[in-house]
Amino acid sequence: MKTEDIFEQNLQQLEGNVQQIAHFRNRAGTYEKRYDFRSITFDFFADQLTKLVKITPDENFKYRNILDFASGTGDLSRYLAQSLNESRIYAVDLTFDMLFNGNKLNISDENPVWVCANGIQLPFSDDKFQFVMMKFALHHFDDSLTKFMLSEIRRVLTTNGFVIVMDVISPEQNPSKDFFKTLNVMREPANRNYRTKTEIQELFHGHGLKLVTDYSKTHTYQICVEKWLREFYFFENTLPFVLNSDEITKNQINLQKVCDFHFMDIQAGMFVFQM
């Protein structure tokens, strides 16, 4: 890596880490109790991911090392640890409080391994992991920081290894695309960019990771707007932003009122990429 790239990386890291660590420290104790995309979609994605790891045919993957990148409290790591006995799972997050709370909920002394580390300077050797998973973490990284993160992921990933990305997807078309991206930055300071399906695929393709279409899936969920927005910040601003959106946006997000509550569609996807 060039000297100027290292300087830029460290500067971005410092600026972003201060804000995000503070945010997630405050959220650590209630992280798994929130009504949000992560909790709504967890069962489906966890099941799909377990199947993917189990059916991978390559004999080199018999004993698997799995990296849970930006793991938060490691809810997915703890789930996988119960069903993937031959795997060694590493839950890595920048916020110690997240890992501490996750460890308190863990039933195993061996899996996962809890590691507090920066995602662009991982404390692992080259080619260590057969699987790297990112569960609802990608939207916390802007494009400039993501390029360093993906370079580091590629370093620790084995040849033919898999990167599994689970995240909420912004609509492809405007005005709902701009509306959705703006709303999610408004409601939570740690959010950087909720990408479209096309943007996610192009981002990873640009770093030499090809989409494995057989395992990549998207699902549409209907959420209660009031319940969802109250879990985060600035409810007095975000709710009017939704309710006062233009008619085209309302139609595109399928905004409906049922009794005293509003509901809208969100789409989440699991993207499987291979080195």
C-alpha positions in Angstrom: 0.0 0.0 0.0 1.3 3.4 -0.9 2.3 5.9 1.8 -0.4 8.4 0.8 -3.0 5.6 0.9 -2.0 4.6 4.4 -2.2 8.2 5.5 -5.7 8.6 4.0 -6.8 5.3 5.5 -5.7 6.3 9.0 -7.3 9.7 8.8 -10.6 8.4 7.7 -10.4 5.7 10.3 -9.8 8.2 13.1 -12.6 10.5 12.0 -15.2 7.7 11.6 -14.2 5.6 14.6 -14.8 8.3 17.2 -18.4 8.8 16.1 -19.2 5.2 15.5 -17.7 3.8 18.7 -19.7 6.4 20.8 -22.9 5.5 18.9 -22.5 1.7 19.3 -21.4 1.9 23.0 -24.7 3.6 23.7 -26.5 0.9 21.7 -24.7 -2.2 23.0 -27.1 -3.1 25.8 -30.2 -2.9 23.7 -28.8 -3.9 20.3 -30.6 -7.3 20.1 -33.9 -6.0 21.4 -34.5 -3.4 18.7 -37.2 -3.7 16.1 -35.2 -3.1 13.0 -34.1 -4.8 9.8 -31.6 -7.0 11.6 -34.1 -8.6 13.9 -36.9 -8.9 11.3 -34.7 -10.8 8.8 -32.4 -12.6 11.2 -34.0 -16.1 11.0 -34.1 -16.3 7.2 -30.5 -15.1 6.6 -29.0 -17.2 9.4 -30.7 -20.3 8.0 -29.5 -19.6 4.5 -26.0 -18.9 5.7 -25.8 -22.1 7.7 -26.9 -24.1 4.6 -24.3 -22.4 2.4 -21.4 -23.3 4.8 -22.6 -26.8 5.2 -23.0 -27.7 1.6 -19.8 -26.1 0.3 -18.2 -29.1 -1.5 -14.5 -28.2 -1.5 -12.6 -30.6 0.7 -10.3 -27.7 1.7 -13.2 -26.3 3.7 -13.7 -29.4 5.9 -12.4 -27.4 8.9 -13.7 -23.9 8.4 -12.5 -20.6 9.8 -15.4 -18.0 9.6 -14.9 -14.3 10.1 -18.0 -12.4 11.4 -16.9 -8.9 10.2 -18.3 -6.0 12.3 -20.2 -8.6 14.3 -21.8 -6.3 16.9 -22.9 -8.5 19.7 -22.2 -11.6 17.6 -25.8 -12.9 17.5 -25.1 -14.5 14.1 -21.8 -16.0 15.4 -23.5 -17.5 18.4 -26.2 -19.0 16.2 -23.7 -20.5 13.8 -21.6 -21.9 16.7 -24.4 -24.1 17.7 -24.8 -25.8 14.3 -21.3 -25.7 12.8 -19.3 -27.7 15.2 -16.3 -28.1 12.9 -16.0 -24.4 12.4 -14.0 -21.8 14.2 -15.8 -18.5 14.3 -14.2 -15.2 15.0 -16.6 -12.3 16.0 -14.7 -9.1 15.2 -16.0 -5.6 16.1 -14.5 -2.2 16.8 -16.7 -1.6 19.8 -15.7 -3.5 23.0 -19.1 -3.0 24.6 -20.8 -4.9 21.8 -18.5 -7.9 22.2 -18.8 -7.8 26.0 -22.6 -7.9 25.9 -22.5 -10.7 23.3 -20.1 -12.8 25.3 -22.5 -12.5 28.3 -25.2 -14.2 26.2 -22.9 -16.9 24.8 -23.3 -20.5 25.9 -20.0 -21.8 24.7 -16.5 -21.1 26.1 -14.8 -21.8 22.7 -17.0 -20.4 20.0 -17.1 -17.7 18.9 -13.7 -16.2 19.5 -14.2 -12.5 20.5 -11.8 -10.0 18.9 -11.9 -6.2 19.3 -10.2 -4.9 16.2 -10.4 -2.4 13.4 -11.9 -3.7 10.2 -9.2 -2.2 8.0 -6.3 -3.6 10.1 -7.4 -7.1 11.0 -5.1 -9.1 13.3 -5.1 -12.2 11.2 -2.7 -13.9 8.8 -3.2 -14.0 5.1 -5.6 -16.6 3.7 -7.0 -17.6 7.1 -10.7 -17.6 6.4 -12.9 -19.6 4.1 -15.9 -17.5 4.8 -16.3 -13.8 5.7 -19.8 -12.6 6.6 -21.0 -9.1 7.0 -24.5 -8.9 8.6 -26.1 -5.5 8.3 -22.8 -3.7 8.5 -22.0 -2.6 5.0 -24.2 0.5 5.3 -21.9 1.8 8.1 -19.0 2.3 5.7 -18.9 4.9 3.0 -17.3 4.1 -0.4 -13.9 5.6 0.4 -13.5 3.5 3.6 -15.0 0.4 2.0 -12.2 0.1 -0.5 -9.7 -0.3 2.4 -12.1 -2.7 4.2 -12.5 -4.9 1.1 -8.8 -5.0 0.5 -8.3 -6.3 4.0 -11.0 -8.8 3.6 -9.4 -10.1 0.5 -6.1 -10.4 2.3 -7.5 -12.7 5.0 -9.7 -14.7 2.6 -8.6 -18.0 1.1 -8.5 -18.5 -2.7 -12.1 -19.5 -3.7 -13.3 -18.3 -0.3 -16.7 -16.7 0.1 -17.9 -13.2 1.3 -21.5 -13.2 2.4 -23.1 -9.8 2.7 -26.5 -9.3 4.3 -28.0 -5.8 4.2 -31.0 -3.7 3.5 -31.3 -2.6 -0.1 -32.3 0.8 -1.3 -34.7 1.0 -4.2 -33.2 1.1 -7.6 -35.4 4.0 -8.9 -35.9 7.5 -7.8 -37.5 9.3 -6.0 -37.7 6.4 -3.5 -34.0 5.6 -3.8 -32.9 9.1 -2.6 -35.7 9.1 -0.1 -34.6 5.8 1.5 -30.9 6.8 1.6 -31.7 10.1 3.2 -34.1 8.7 5.7 -31.7 6.1 7.0 -28.9 8.7 7.5 -31.4 10.9 9.3 -32.6 8.2 11.7 -29.2 6.9 12.8 -25.9 8.8 12.9 -23.7 5.7 12.3 -25.3 5.0 8.9 -23.3 6.1 5.8 -24.9 4.6 2.7 -27.7 2.1 2.1 -26.8 0.9 -1.3 -29.0 -0.5 -4.1 -28.6 -4.1 -5.3 -26.7 -2.9 -8.3 -24.4 -0.7 -6.2 -23.5 -3.5 -3.9 -22.7 -5.9 -6.7 -20.6 -3.3 -8.6 -18.7 -2.4 -5.4 -17.6 -6.0 -4.8 -17.0 -6.8 -8.4 -14.6 -3.8 -8.5 -12.5 -5.6 -5.8 -12.3 -8.9 -7.7 -15.2 -10.7 -6.0 -17.8 -12.3 -8.3 -21.4 -12.8 -7.4 -22.6 -16.4 -6.9 -26.1 -16.1 -8.1 -27.3 -19.5 -6.8 -27.0 -18.4 -3.2 -27.9 -14.7 -3.5 -31.4 -13.9 -2.4 -33.6 -10.9 -1.8 -36.8 -10.6 0.2 -39.3 -7.8 0.8 -40.6 -7.1 4.3 -43.4 -4.8 5.5 -42.5 -2.8 8.6 -44.4 -0.6 11.0 -43.0 2.9 10.4 -43.8 4.3 13.8 -42.4 1.3 15.7 -39.3 1.2 13.6 -38.4 4.9 13.7 -39.0 5.2 17.5 -36.1 2.7 18.0 -33.7 5.3 16.7 -33.0 9.0 16.9 -34.9 12.1 15.7 -38.3 10.6 15.6 -39.9 14.0 15.5 -38.1 14.6 12.2 -38.0 11.2 10.5 -41.7 10.4 10.9 -42.9 13.6 9.1 -40.2 13.0 6.5 -41.9 9.7 5.7 -45.5 10.9 5.9 -45.0 14.1 3.9 -43.1 12.4 1.1 -44.5 12.8 -2.4 -47.1 10.5 -3.9 -44.7 8.8 -6.2 -42.4 7.9 -3.3 -45.3 6.7 -1.2 -46.4 4.4 -4.0 -42.9 3.1 -4.6 -42.4 2.2 -0.9 -46.0 1.0 -0.7 -46.8 3.3 2.3 -50.2 2.4 3.8 -52.1 3.4 6.9 -53.8 0.7 9.0 -55.7 2.0 11.9 -53.4 4.4 13.7 -50.1 3.1 12.2 -48.3 3.3 8.9 -46.5 0.5 7.1 -44.0 0.5 4.3 -42.0 -2.0 2.3 -38.2 -2.6 2.7 -36.1 -5.0 0.8 -33.2 -6.9 2.3 -30.7 -9.2 0.5 -28.1 -11.8 1.0 -25.3 -11.5 -1.6 -22.7 -14.3 -1.8 -19.4 -13.4 -3.5 -16.4 -15.6 -4.3 -12.8 -14.8 -4.6 
